Amino acid sequence: MKAVWITEKGGPEVLTVREVPTPAPGDGEVLVAVHACALNHLDVWVRMGSRPTFPRPIIPGSDIAGTVHAIGPGVSGLSAGNEVVVFPGYSTSRSRERLTGYDVIARDFGIIGANRHGGCAEFVAVPADNCLPKPRGLAWDVAAALPVTFVTAWHMLGARAGLQPGETVLVQSAGSGVGAAAIQIARLMGARVIATTGSPEKMVHARKIGADVVLNYRTDDVPARVRELTDGRGADVVLDHNGASTWETSTASLARGGRLVICGTTGGAEVKVNLAFIYFQAQSIVGSTLGTRAELATILDLAARGRLTPVIDRRFPLDQIRQAHEYLESPDRFGKVVITIR
C-alpha cells in the first residue's frame, strides 16, 4: 500500500510517500480502507519527534474516515463494507479509566497516528472498538475533520468546564481546528461567544461560524474588551490551546469563579501563576485531552443533522503531504487541512 512514512525528526522534508506492506488486522482489530484523513497540530509534533513516546518509523494521521476492508480475530458487530469514523484515542488495559470510557487517563493511553501507525495511508489497522458508524450522507472529508478537534472542544466545554446556557466563553485562536469547533459547540450549548484571531479575514470567518464578537489579538486589548463586553465580569469560561503565548490574556480575561480550560501548548508550555489571585477569585485551571467515544457519537449525529459543520480550509492528495504540512503551519490557515486518499 501507499503510505506516508516518517523515519527521522524534522520539517516537512522528512515526510516521504512510499510503498509499504499492507497491515493485517490483529486480535480485536479491523483493517480500514482510508478515504480521508484530517491533519492536526499533533501531526507536526509527531513529525518533529517532540516526545520520546513517538516511535520511528511511523505513519502519521489521527483523524480517519474509511470503509472496513477486513476483520481480525475476535471482532463482532462489524462487517466488510461498513463505513466508519475512527476514534483516535485507545488503551488496551481493563483499568477503571478504560471502563469509564475516558481512555486518556489510562496508563497505557495512546493516539492512533502518534503512538501507532495512523491514517495517512491507503489502509490502517485499528481497534474495532474505535470504529463508529459514519452517518449516511456525511462526506468523507467532513467525517474525517470531526474526531480530534470537535471531540476535544466538546469535552473541554462540557465535561471539563461545565459550560452553562447564558454564560460567556472566550475562545482563543478562532482560526485553529479546535477554536472553530469550540465556537460552534459553545453556541449550540447556549453560550455567548467571544473569539480572538489575528487578521481581518479570519475575523470574518469566525463571525460566519457563530462568534458573537471577534477581537483581533494583534490590535485589541483583549482582557479590557472582554471586561467591557461583560459589564466588568470577564468570561465565565476561557478555552485555550496556546499556553504561554496567550496565558496572560486568558487569565486576565477570566471572571471570578471562571474556568480556564486548556488542551495544548502550541505557544509554549511554561507559565507563571499567581496562586493567590487564582484562589482569591475562586477560579479553576483545568486540563483536557480528547474526550470519549460517546461524545464522538453525539458529534457525528449533530453533524449529520447539520447542527455542527467542520471548517475545511484545504484538501490535499496523499502525494502532496509535504505541501499539506507546510500549509498546516501557515498563519493564513482557517480550519482543517484534509488528506484525501480515495
C-alpha positions in Angstrom: 0.0 0.0 0.0 1.0 3.6 -0.4 1.7 5.5 2.9 3.4 8.5 4.5 6.5 7.2 6.2 8.5 9.1 8.8 11.9 7.7 9.8 13.5 10.7 11.3 12.7 14.0 13.1 12.5 17.2 11.1 10.4 19.5 8.9 8.1 18.6 6.1 11.1 17.4 4.1 11.2 14.2 6.3 7.8 13.1 5.0 8.0 10.6 2.3 5.3 8.6 0.4 6.3 5.1 -0.3 5.1 1.5 -0.8 4.9 -0.4 2.5 3.3 -3.8 3.4 -0.4 -3.6 4.0 -1.0 -4.4 7.7 -3.1 -7.4 8.7 -5.7 -6.8 11.5 -4.7 -8.4 14.8 -7.0 -9.7 17.6 -9.8 -7.3 18.1 -8.8 -5.1 15.1 -10.2 -4.3 11.7 -8.4 -3.1 8.6 -9.9 0.2 7.3 -9.5 1.4 3.7 -8.9 5.1 4.3 -10.9 7.6 2.3 -9.8 10.8 4.1 -7.5 11.7 7.0 -7.5 15.2 8.5 -4.4 16.7 9.9 -3.9 18.3 13.4 -1.0 20.1 15.1 -0.3 16.8 16.7 1.0 15.7 13.3 3.6 18.4 13.4 4.7 17.3 16.9 4.9 13.7 15.7 6.9 14.7 12.6 9.3 16.7 14.8 9.6 14.0 17.4 8.5 16.3 20.2 8.0 13.4 22.6 10.1 10.2 23.2 6.9 8.1 23.0 6.5 8.9 19.3 8.0 5.8 17.6 10.1 5.7 14.4 9.2 4.7 11.8 5.6 5.8 11.9 2.7 6.5 9.6 1.0 9.7 11.0 -2.6 10.7 10.9 -5.2 10.5 13.7 -8.4 11.7 12.1 -9.6 8.8 10.0 -12.7 8.0 8.0 -13.0 5.0 5.7 -14.5 1.6 4.9 -14.0 -1.6 6.8 -11.9 -3.8 4.5 -11.1 -6.9 6.6 -12.0 -8.2 10.1 -9.5 -9.6 12.6 -10.0 -12.4 15.1 -12.4 -11.8 17.9 -14.3 -9.0 16.3 -18.1 -8.9 16.2 -20.6 -6.2 15.1 -18.6 -5.0 12.1 -18.5 -6.3 8.6 -16.5 -5.6 5.5 -18.0 -2.6 3.7 -19.1 -0.8 6.8 -18.4 3.0 6.6 -16.7 4.1 9.8 -15.2 7.1 11.6 -12.2 6.2 13.8 -12.0 7.4 17.4 -8.3 8.4 17.7 -7.5 7.5 21.4 -7.0 4.0 22.6 -5.9 1.8 25.6 -5.7 -1.9 26.0 -5.9 -2.3 29.8 -9.0 -3.2 31.7 -8.4 -0.3 34.1 -11.2 1.7 35.7 -10.3 4.6 33.5 -10.7 2.4 30.4 -14.0 1.0 31.5 -15.5 4.5 32.2 -14.8 5.4 28.5 -12.2 8.1 29.2 -9.1 6.3 27.9 -7.0 9.5 28.2 -6.2 8.9 31.9 -5.4 5.2 31.5 -1.7 4.5 31.9 -1.4 2.9 28.5 -3.3 5.6 26.6 -2.1 6.2 23.1 -3.2 8.1 20.0 -3.5 6.5 16.6 -1.0 8.2 14.3 1.2 9.2 17.2 1.8 6.0 19.2 0.9 3.5 16.5 0.5 3.7 12.7 -2.2 6.1 11.6 -4.3 7.0 8.6 -2.1 8.8 6.1 -2.1 5.6 4.2 -4.4 3.6 1.9 -5.1 1.2 4.8 -4.8 1.2 8.6 -5.3 -1.4 11.2 -7.3 0.0 14.2 -9.1 -1.4 17.3 -12.6 -2.4 16.3 -13.9 -0.6 19.5 -12.7 2.6 18.0 -14.9 2.4 14.9 -18.1 4.3 14.9 -20.7 4.2 12.1 -20.3 7.1 9.7 -23.7 8.7 9.2 -25.1 8.2 5.7 -24.8 11.4 3.6 -21.9 12.7 5.6 -19.0 13.4 3.2 -15.7 11.6 3.8 -13.7 14.7 4.3 -16.3 16.2 6.7 -16.4 13.0 8.7 -12.6 12.9 9.0 -12.4 16.5 10.1 -14.6 15.8 13.2 -12.9 13.5 15.7 -9.8 15.3 17.2 -10.9 18.9 17.2 -14.7 18.5 17.8 -14.3 15.8 20.5 -11.6 17.9 22.2 -13.6 21.1 22.1 -16.8 19.3 23.2 -15.1 17.6 26.2 -13.4 20.9 27.2 -16.6 22.9 27.2 -18.9 20.3 28.6 -17.2 17.7 30.8 -14.3 19.9 31.9 -15.6 23.5 32.0 -19.2 22.7 32.7 -20.4 25.5 30.3 -23.9 26.6 31.0 -26.5 28.3 28.8 -26.2 32.1 29.1 -22.6 32.1 30.1 -19.9 33.9 28.1 -17.0 31.9 26.7 -13.7 33.3 25.3 -12.3 31.2 22.5 -8.7 31.9 21.8 -7.3 31.3 18.2 -10.6 31.0 16.3 -8.7 30.0 13.2 -7.5 26.7 14.6 -9.4 23.5 14.2 -10.2 23.4 18.0 -11.1 27.1 18.0 -13.5 26.8 15.1 -15.1 23.8 16.6 -15.5 25.4 20.0 -17.3 28.4 18.5 -20.0 26.2 17.1 -20.2 24.0 20.1 -20.5 26.9 22.6 -23.3 28.4 20.5 -25.0 25.1 20.4 -24.8 24.9 24.2 -26.4 28.3 24.5 -23.4 30.4 25.4 -22.3 33.8 24.2 -19.1 33.5 22.2 -16.2 36.0 22.1 -13.4 34.8 19.9 -9.9 36.0 19.1 -7.9 35.8 15.9 -5.1 37.7 14.2 -6.4 39.0 10.9 -9.4 40.8 9.4 -10.1 37.8 7.1 -10.1 35.4 10.0 -12.4 37.7 11.9 -14.9 37.5 9.1 -14.7 33.6 9.1 -15.2 33.5 12.9 -18.3 35.6 12.7 -19.7 33.4 9.9 -19.4 30.2 12.0 -21.2 31.8 15.0 -19.0 34.0 17.1 -21.0 36.9 18.6 -17.9 39.2 18.9 -14.5 38.7 17.3 -11.4 40.5 18.6 -8.1 41.0 16.9 -5.4 40.0 19.4 -2.8 42.0 17.4 -4.6 45.3 17.8 -7.2 44.9 20.6 -6.6 44.9 24.3 -8.4 41.5 24.7 -8.9 41.5 28.5 -10.1 45.1 28.5 -12.5 44.4 25.7 -13.8 41.2 27.3 -14.5 43.1 30.5 -16.2 45.9 28.6 -18.4 43.3 26.8 -19.4 41.6 30.0 -20.1 44.6 32.2 -16.8 44.2 34.0 -17.2 40.5 34.9 -15.0 38.7 32.4 -15.5 35.4 30.7 -17.1 32.6 32.6 -15.0 30.1 30.5 -11.8 30.6 28.6 -10.8 28.0 26.1 -7.2 27.9 25.1 -4.7 25.6 23.4 -1.8 28.0 23.0 -0.4 28.0 26.5 2.4 30.5 27.2 1.7 32.9 24.3 -1.9 33.6 25.4 -1.6 32.8 29.1 -1.7 36.3 30.5 -4.5 37.3 28.2 -6.5 34.3 29.1 -6.1 34.6 32.9 -6.7 38.4 32.8 -10.0 37.8 30.9 -11.4 35.3 33.4 -14.3 36.2 35.6 -14.5 35.5 39.3 -15.4 31.8 39.6 -14.4 31.3 36.0 -12.9 28.3 34.4 -9.8 28.3 32.2 -9.6 25.0 30.2 -6.5 24.2 28.2 -5.8 21.4 25.8 -2.4 22.3 24.3 0.8 24.3 24.4 1.4 25.3 20.8 2.6 28.7 22.1 4.8 27.3 24.9 4.4 25.1 28.0 5.9 27.1 30.8 4.0 30.0 32.5 3.9 31.9 35.8 0.9 31.5 38.0 -0.1 33.8 40.9 -1.8 31.3 43.1 -3.2 34.0 45.5 -5.0 35.6 42.6 -6.4 32.2 41.5 -7.8 31.1 44.9 -9.0 34.5 46.0 -11.2 34.7 42.9 -12.3 31.1 43.1 -11.0 30.4 39.6 -10.2 27.0 38.1 -7.5 26.0 35.7 -8.4 22.7 34.0 -6.5 20.5 31.7 -8.2 18.4 29.0 -7.2 15.9 26.3 -9.6 14.5 23.6 -12.8 13.0 25.1 -14.9 9.9 24.8 -16.4 7.6 22.1 -19.8 8.6 23.3 -19.0 12.3 22.7 -17.9 11.5 19.1 -21.1 9.6 18.5 -23.1 12.7 19.6 -21.0 14.9 17.4 -21.4 12.7 14.3 -25.2 12.7 14.9 -25.2 16.5 15.2 -23.1 16.9 12.0 -25.4 14.6 10.1 -28.3 16.8 11.1 -26.4 20.0 10.0 -26.0 21.3 13.6 -22.2 21.2 13.5 -20.0 21.7 10.4 -16.3 21.4 10.5 -14.5 24.2 8.7 -12.2 22.7 6.0 -9.7 25.1 4.6 -7.9 22.9 2.0 -7.7 19.4 0.8 -4.5 17.7 -0.5 -3.9 14.3 -2.1 -1.6 11.9 -0.2 1.3 12.6 -2.6 1.2 16.2 -1.5 1.7 15.5 2.2 4.7 17.9 2.4 2.7 20.8 1.0 -0.2 19.9 3.3 2.1 20.1 6.4 3.6 23.4 5.2 0.0 24.8 4.8 -0.9 23.3 8.2 1.7 25.6 9.8 0.7 28.6 7.8 -0.7 31.6 9.6 -3.2 32.1 6.8 -5.0 28.8 7.6 -8.5 28.9 9.0 -9.9 25.4 9.9 -8.9 21.9 8.9 -6.4 20.5 6.4 -7.6 17.2 5.0 -5.7 14.5 3.1 -8.0 12.7 0.5 -7.0 9.2 -0.4 -10.0 7.6 -2.1 
